[in-house]
Amino acid sequence: MAGKNNTNTRGRRYLALVSIGVALVLAVSAVGNSGQTAAPRSQAEEYAAAAPKTILQLQQFRTTTSIRIRSDDGVDGTATLVNLNPTVNAWYLLGLAWQNGKSSFYHLENPKPRARRLLLDPTYLFGIDVCEASNCSPCKLFGSSLEQAKNSQQIYAPLCDGRVFLRNPTRGYRTNLEAATEFLRSEIWGSEKVIVLFHHLLGDSHREAGELRPQPAGYEAGQDGRQSSPTPIPARIDSKYANRLLAPTALGIPLNTSPSAGLRPGVWYLAKDTPGAWVSLITPAVIDTGSLRSEKTGTARLDGKEESALCYLVAFDLDHFDLGYALGTEHPGVGWSEHMAPGVRDPRLPGPDGIGTMLPLVSTGTIAPEDARKTVATFTGGFKRAHGAFKYGEFAANNHGSHYGFAEKGVVFSKLQPGLATIFVLNDGSVEMKTWNTADSGVLYKVQYARQNGVPLVEYDQASQSTVPGRLVRNWGGGNWSGSEDRKLRTIRSGAALQISGKKRFLIYAVFSDATPAAMARVFQAYQCRYGMLLDMNALEHTYLALYRRAGSQLLVDHLMTGMQQVEKTSSQGPLPRFLVYPDNRDFFYVMRRDR
């Protein structure tokens, strides 16, 4: 094995990524403790520096090793393996540099991060060691195996008998609406105003009025879907609607018990064949506003259309499910947002975090095989980077416009910004929602997934022990709620919330068929959610949720709203669900049945 100086030299030699014309430099170091909680000082400084950098330099907890290797045809070289976040232990970057001048990078995925590690073994010249506990087995990679996997046209190409996957680049699907919007943005002068008008004209196009019906004679309480197991907290409903029912004409998720007359507003109904998943319907009009602390904190008054617009909610019992998050093939993106105040952009930087590309890492826009087999639901993420920053208000001048942060598999693609609404998952599987602050950087090393999107819709007030609207719910620009230039905010919107009932925790995804942030806040208050945030808006493909049921070998896809099925690709066998079966250009969350 070569000495440390020679190893450093070879490591630097191969890190020219010709395909994007950017030189990447890795400092080769010894493998650190996989349970490390602090980044090495030099890497922490790289992460924090307001300077151009690579995606690797944005990973302050990474560990790097380098060894000499030999190819099948006897060419010597250097292999460098980077564990991008050893605490999460899911993603590795392998770099190979040969004495003939060729070099290449491979983004590897460890499908069992809690049980399995990938190591470079200096006594083994042809591959890596795949280790579980104290047992390590060699895997031959540094020859034809990697190139065959790279050329296989598989998004996740198996290596080492399926114990490791190579992530390959792919093109994500986009709908006709998305394609038209992108064309307008990139090709038509003044397109942003055209798009604003377009969205404004579509504002009420998905509105569904919640028709209230009298409860028929003989309607039994047991018909409302209540079960003996703990359910999510029902909404606080005005007593005058106690015997009324809502008729959900667009509900696409079948229920265990579904009275034909309608559903009680604010009550949770168990989803068919999906223990731990619940569905509820509500309109703002039926909420007991006297129980809400809205007036003191300043939510806007709702108009008649908004009050009567139906909202669909799905709750996932976090004792039963884990949550994952994945980037789309194109979005959110890591460059500068278009939505920034003048003079905030730093011309020295390719993006707000110092990076302009995520290469050589690969974003697939679909769920990895190990997670896909457990997935029971998917739903869309937040704003694209184009709108994921602040143009107005207090956040516009801070941190280059406070671009929304996100992380996947322990890898930071955009830094999490203080003051922004954040949903994140730690490496133990726990799901949290909160307003991120600078002190939270202490847990960043164990953040497995994270997504920020604006500011909170609701949060928990310790003093009153109640849920209150976020302080910027009424501030159009300061909250970056998006909408038309004349601040008309009512449109189809989606949001996520966390509800806590005793020792039970429920993740709630909600689609509001025609709402402003004020209506969203009022609904999340009514369900006593501890925290709530906006995700995306303006179209069914941006507010999408699908639930999956398996009947033998058949996969059944149930959409939260029936119109969402139009987003899917189709085959002779039926719809092909986005994110699960084929890659998408947008980021998304996925809900997995928890392994017992």
FENMO-V399798 format. One line per field, one symbol per residue. ss: DSSP state (2 for helix, 1 for strand, 0 for the rest). phi: phi as a letter, one per 30 degrees, with the letter a starting at -180 (. if undefined). psi: psi as a letter, one per 20 degrees, with the letter a starting at -180 (. if undefined). A space follows every 50 residues. Layout:
ss->???
phi->???
psi->???
This chain:
ss->00022222222222011222011000000000000000002222222200 00000000000011111111000001111111100000001111111100 00111111100000011111000000111111001111110002222222 00000111122201111000001002222222222220002222222222 20000000101111000000222200000000000010222001111000 10001000000010000011100000111111122210222000000000 00022222111111111000111111000000000000000000000000 00000000000000000022220011111100000000000000000022 22000111001111000000111111000011111002222222221111 11000111111000011110000002222000000000001111111111 10011111111111102222222222000011111110022200111111 1001111110122222201110011101000101000111111000
phi->.dddddddddeddddcdddcibdcbccdbdddddcdcbdeeddddedddd beacddddcdcdbbbbbdbbdeciddabcbccddadddiccbcccbbcdd jdbabbccccdbddcbbcbccddbdcaccccbhccbbdbdbdbdeddddd cdicdccdbhhidbbcdcdbcddbdddddddddddcccdidddddededd ddecdcdbdddcbddddidcedddidbddecdddddceedcdccbccddc dccdcdbbeddkbddicccdddhbejcbbbbabedcddddcccdddcidd dcdddddcddbcbbccdddcbccbbbdddbbdjcddddcbdeiddcddcd adcjccacdddbcciaddeddddcdcabbddcddeecdaccbidddcchh jhddcabbhicdcbddcdjcdbcbbddcjdcbbaddbdddddcedcddba bcaicddbbccddchbdbdddcdccdddchdikddcidcdadbbabbccb biccbbcccbccdabceddddddddedhddaabdcbaiaddcbdbbccbc cidccccccebedddddddbbdckdcddidcbdbdcdacbccdddd
psi->pqrgghggghghgilonhhjkpppppoprqprpijqiqqqghhhhgghpm qqrrhhiinijqqpqprqrprhjjpqappppoohnhhgkhpqpppppqij iqqrqpoqpoimhiiqqpqpoiioijbrpoppcjpppqoohlcigghghh jijpgnpqrlkjiqqppqqrpqqqrhggggghggghhppkhhhghggghg higjhjpopnppqqpqpioqhiijjqrhqprrprqopphijhkqqponhj pioqqgpnphhaqppiqpppqpkmpipqqqqqqhhiqnihiqlgghilqq qqrgghhipqppqpppoihhqqprqqqrhhqhqjaqqimqqpihpoiiqi rhjiqiqiqjqppijrpqghhhhipiqqqqbbqrhhjlrphrahihiqlk jlqprqqpkjpphpqppqiqpppqprijippqproqrhhiiijhhjogqq pqnbrqgqrpohgilrpqqqijhiogghilirbrhkkoiprpqqrqqppp nciqpppppqpohnqrhghgggghghjlqhqqqqeariqhiikppqppqp ncipppooqgphiiiihqqqahiaqopqhghqqqiqrrqqppppp.
